[in-house]
Amino acid sequence: MKKITIVFFIFFFSNCLFSNGRIRDYGIKIGVLKTGKYNAITDVKGVLVGQKTIIKGKDIRTGVTAILPHSGNIFMEKVPAAIYVGNGFGKLAGYTQVRELGNIETPIILTNTLSVPTAADALIDYILSFPENKNIRSINPVVGETNDGWLNNIQKRAVKKSDVIEAIKSAKSGPVKEGNVGAGTGTICFGFKGGIGTSSRVLPENLGGYTVGVLVQTNFGGILQIKGFSAGIFLNKYYLNKKLNYSPDGSCMIVIATDAPLSSRNLYRLAKRAMLGLARTGGISSNGSGDYMIAFSTAKNLRIKYNSKSKLREIKVLRNSAISPLFEAVIEATEEAILNSLFKAKTMVGRDGHKIEALPVSKIIYRIRK
């Protein structure tokens, strides 16, 4: 029996090493809450994710990630939302209207810094493509970004409107690709290859049974921590290391979805807690980092109908005293999503021959187990 156990462990461990798995595939669990079926933002019913990865020649390493709160006409059925700014060195389009009105009326697009205007224009085209939207005169496209200019020739502005539309139209539920995909194709995190990551948490039934899902685009720095283990120091790659000229600047886009009936005010509070998940991984939200948390609720009773003739709106939302479990959920899911973005990313060579190594997962897992 002992021999069989050892053989199984060797097989499992070797399989993990060569499959570029997520952090849970190596037996490392983050937090105390259970994940959803896919451990992804798409575990929140109705949420869809689509991506377009753009790799061309030796210098184009970029892409688009689209998050849809639901599959219908989002402009006509807006969802409550809020945005929290951890550090504002970024170009988040649509921020002020979301802050003012407390809702989102388009899909959320993530891309690179210089492609924000293109993505916003594409979102306008997408919303206007619905026949029932033919007479609208104002659209608030929500587009977030991180700067992938070290690996990607960002000045070429390789992302086209057709790429954004393709990402939106390819959006689906189920598993979400992570690592060097979509908006995370050319990103860097803690000095290693970053990318797209996702995770989810489901509350126990006695706490409402609500789901919280998180998707991140990681492109930031600090001192990498993995479940309390100082991985950045162990690997000798961390901010303020005297031997390295390593900048912590960059950005992190964090998109949070939940089916809990939260007002925009409490969605703002939920979004704020995602910063604690980022901090758990060792991120410091540096001077040159654009760290934005976008949170929305998919609760159908909270959708805002554009054509409603009533001046009054009756809704039921969770009390303040009921949302602490959701805070824990978003912290855990954010931490794990960031780590998944690192674990799933692969070494990449890009602009001017710049090479960014993937996180040496086998070395870290061996050290943690030891």
Residue pairs with C-beta under 8 A, 6 or more apart in sequence:
13 365
16 25
16 26
16 365
17 361
17 362
17 365
19 25
20 179
20 343
20 344
20 346
20 361
21 343
21 344
22 39
22 178
22 340
22 343
22 344
23 30
23 226
23 336
23 339
23 340
23 343
24 30
24 35
24 39
24 336
26 343
26 361
26 365
28 226
28 227
28 365
28 368
30 199
30 227
30 332
30 335
30 336
30 339
31 201
31 328
31 331
31 332
31 335
31 336
32 328
32 332
33 201
33 202
33 203
33 328
33 329
33 332
34 201
34 202
35 43
35 199
35 200
35 201
35 202
36 43
36 44
36 200
36 201
36 202
36 211
36 213
37 43
38 174
38 175
38 176
38 200
39 198
39 199
39 200
39 336
40 49
40 174
40 175
40 176
40 198
40 199
40 200
40 213
40 215
41 47
41 49
41 67
41 176
41 198
41 200
41 213
41 214
41 215
41 255
41 257
42 48
42 49
42 172
42 173
42 174
42 175
42 176
42 198
42 213
43 200
43 202
43 211
43 213
44 200
44 211
44 212
44 213
44 257
44 258
44 259
44 298
45 211
45 259
45 298
46 69
46 70
46 71
46 173
46 259
46 298
47 67
47 68
47 69
47 70
47 173
47 213
47 257
47 298
48 67
48 68
48 70
48 71
48 171
48 172
48 173
49 65
49 66
49 67
49 68
49 171
49 172
49 176
49 198
49 215
50 65
50 66
50 68
50 166
50 167
50 168
50 169
50 170
50 171
50 172
51 63
51 64
51 65
51 66
51 167
51 170
51 177
51 181
51 182
51 183
51 196
52 63
52 64
52 163
52 164
52 166
52 167
52 170
52 182
53 63
53 180
53 181
53 182
53 185
54 60
54 61
54 62
54 63
54 64
54 158
54 159
54 163
54 185
55 61
55 185
56 158
58 349
58 350
58 351
58 353
59 152
59 153
59 156
59 350
59 351
59 352
60 152
60 153
60 156
60 158
61 148
61 151
61 152
61 185
61 186
61 348
61 350
61 351
62 111
62 112
62 115
62 148
62 152
62 154
62 158
62 159
62 183
62 185
62 186
63 111
63 159
63 163
63 167
63 181
63 182
63 183
63 184
63 185
63 186
64 109
64 110
64 111
64 115
64 119
64 159
64 163
64 164
64 166
64 167
64 182
64 183
65 109
65 110
65 111
65 167
65 181
65 182
65 183
65 184
65 196
65 215
65 217
66 107
66 108
66 109
66 110
66 164
66 167
66 168
66 171
67 107
67 108
67 109
67 110
67 171
67 215
67 255
67 257
68 74
68 107
68 108
68 168
68 171
69 79
69 104
69 107
69 108
69 257
69 296
69 298
70 77
70 79
70 298
73 130
73 132
73 133
74 104
74 105
74 106
74 107
74 127
75 105
75 106
75 127
75 130
75 133
75 136
75 139
75 306
76 130
76 132
76 133
76 305
76 306
76 307
77 303
77 304
77 305
77 306
78 103
78 104
78 105
78 303
78 304
78 306
79 103
79 104
79 296
79 297
79 298
79 302
79 303
79 304
80 102
80 103
80 262
80 263
80 264
80 267
80 296
80 297
80 299
80 302
80 304
81 98
81 102
81 103
81 104
81 264
81 267
81 294
81 295
81 296
81 297
82 98
82 99
82 102
82 264
82 265
82 267
82 268
82 270
82 271
82 294
82 295
82 296
83 92
83 95
83 98
83 99
83 268
83 271
83 292
83 293
83 294
83 295
84 268
84 271
84 272
84 274
84 275
84 292
84 293
84 295
85 92
85 95
85 291
85 292
85 293
86 252
86 275
86 278
86 285
86 289
86 291
86 292
86 293
87 285
87 286
87 287
87 289
87 290
87 291
88 290
89 249
89 251
89 287
89 288
89 289
89 290
90 144
90 145
90 146
90 251
90 290
90 291
90 292
91 113
91 116
91 145
91 290
92 142
92 143
92 144
92 145
92 290
92 292
93 116
93 117
93 119
93 120
93 141
93 142
93 143
93 144
94 104
94 106
94 120
94 140
94 141
94 142
94 143
95 142
95 292
97 140
98 104
98 140
98 142
98 294
102 263
102 264
102 265
102 267
103 264
103 304
104 140
104 142
104 294
104 296
105 127
105 139
105 140
105 306
106 123
106 126
106 127
106 139
106 140
106 141
106 142
107 123
107 126
107 142
107 168
107 171
108 142
108 143
108 144
108 255
108 294
109 119
109 120
109 122
109 123
109 141
109 142
109 143
109 144
109 164
109 167
109 168
110 143
110 144
110 145
110 146
110 182
110 183
110 217
110 253
110 255
111 118
111 119
111 143
111 144
111 145
111 159
111 164
111 183
112 145
112 146
112 147
112 148
112 149
112 152
112 154
112 159
112 183
112 186
113 145
113 146
113 147
113 148
113 149
113 154
114 154
114 155
114 157
115 145
115 157
115 158
115 159
116 143
116 145
118 157
118 159
118 160
118 161
118 164
119 141
119 143
119 159
119 164
120 141
120 143
121 141
121 161
122 161
122 162
122 163
122 164
122 165
122 168
123 139
123 141
123 142
123 143
123 164
124 139
124 141
125 161
125 165
126 164
126 165
126 168
127 133
127 136
127 139
127 141
128 134
128 136
128 139
142 294
144 217
144 253
144 255
144 292
144 294
145 183
145 251
145 253
145 290
146 183
146 187
146 217
146 218
146 219
146 220
146 250
146 251
146 252
146 253
146 290
147 154
147 219
147 250
147 251
148 154
148 185
148 186
148 187
148 219
149 186
149 351
150 186
150 188
150 350
150 351
150 354
150 356
151 186
151 187
151 188
151 348
151 349
151 350
151 351
151 354
151 356
152 158
152 185
152 186
152 350
152 351
153 351
167 182
176 196
176 198
176 215
177 196
178 184
178 195
178 196
178 197
178 198
178 340
178 341
178 344
178 345
179 193
179 195
179 196
179 197
179 341
179 343
179 344
179 345
179 346
180 193
180 195
180 345
180 346
180 348
181 195
181 196
182 196
183 196
183 217
183 253
184 194
184 195
184 196
184 197
184 217
184 218
184 219
184 341
184 345
185 195
186 348
186 350
187 193
187 194
187 195
187 217
187 218
187 219
187 250
188 194
188 219
188 250
188 356
189 195
189 218
189 219
189 220
189 221
189 250
189 338
189 341
189 342
189 345
190 220
190 221
190 222
190 223
190 224
190 232
190 237
190 238
190 281
190 282
190 342
190 359
191 221
191 232
191 237
191 238
191 244
191 246
191 356
192 224
192 237
192 342
192 345
192 356
192 357
192 358
192 359
193 342
193 345
193 346
193 347
193 348
193 356
193 357
193 358
193 359
194 218
194 219
194 220
194 341
194 342
194 345
195 217
195 218
195 341
195 342
195 344
195 345
196 215
196 216
196 217
196 218
196 341
197 215
197 216
197 218
197 336
197 337
197 338
197 339
197 340
197 341
197 342
197 344
198 213
198 214
198 215
198 216
198 337
198 340
199 213
199 214
199 332
199 333
199 334
199 335
199 336
199 337
199 340
200 211
200 212
200 213
200 214
200 333
201 211
201 212
201 328
201 329
201 330
201 332
201 333
202 209
202 210
202 211
202 329
203 209
203 210
203 211
203 212
203 325
203 326
203 329
207 322
207 325
208 260
208 318
208 322
208 325
210 258
210 259
210 260
210 326
210 329
211 258
211 259
211 260
212 256
212 257
212 258
212 260
212 270
212 326
212 329
212 330
212 333
213 256
213 257
213 258
213 333
214 254
214 255
214 256
214 257
214 274
214 277
214 330
214 333
214 334
214 337
215 254
215 255
215 337
216 252
216 253
216 254
216 255
216 334
216 337
216 338
216 341
217 251
217 252
217 253
217 341
218 252
218 338
218 341
218 342
219 250
219 251
219 252
220 248
220 249
220 250
220 251
220 252
220 278
220 283
220 285
220 286
220 289
220 291
221 239
221 246
221 247
221 248
221 249
221 250
221 283
221 284
221 286
221 289
222 232
222 238
222 239
222 248
222 281
222 282
222 283
222 284
222 286
223 230
223 232
223 233
223 238
223 239
223 240
223 282
223 284
224 230
224 231
224 232
224 235
224 237
224 238
224 281
224 282
224 342
225 231
225 232
225 280
225 281
225 282
226 281
226 339
226 364
226 368
227 368
229 364
229 367
229 368
230 282
231 364
232 238
232 239
232 282
234 364
234 367
235 360
235 363
235 364
236 243
236 244
237 244
237 246
238 244
238 246
238 282
239 246
239 247
239 248
239 284
239 286
247 286
247 288
248 284
248 286
248 288
248 289
249 286
249 287
249 288
249 289
250 286
250 288
250 289
251 289
251 290
251 291
251 292
252 278
252 283
252 289
252 290
252 291
252 292
252 338
253 290
253 292
253 294
254 271
254 274
254 277
254 278
254 291
254 292
254 293
254 294
254 334
254 337
255 293
255 294
255 295
256 270
256 271
256 274
256 293
256 294
256 295
256 296
256 330
256 333
256 334
257 295
257 296
257 297
257 298
258 267
258 270
258 295
258 296
258 297
258 298
258 326
258 330
259 297
259 298
259 299
260 297
260 299
260 318
260 323
260 326
261 297
261 299
261 301
261 302
261 315
261 316
261 317
261 318
262 270
262 297
262 299
262 302
262 317
262 318
262 323
262 326
263 302
263 315
263 317
266 317
266 318
266 320
266 323
267 295
267 296
267 297
268 295
269 323
269 327
270 295
270 323
270 326
270 327
270 330
271 293
271 294
271 295
271 330
272 293
273 327
273 330
273 331
274 293
274 295
274 330
274 331
274 334
275 285
275 291
275 293
276 331
276 334
277 330
277 331
277 332
277 333
277 334
277 335
277 337
277 338
278 285
278 291
278 334
278 335
278 338
279 285
280 331
280 335
281 335
281 338
281 339
283 291
283 338
285 291
295 330
301 315
301 316
302 315
302 317
304 313
342 359
343 359
343 361
345 358
345 359
346 358
347 355
347 356
347 357
347 358
348 355
348 356
349 355
350 356
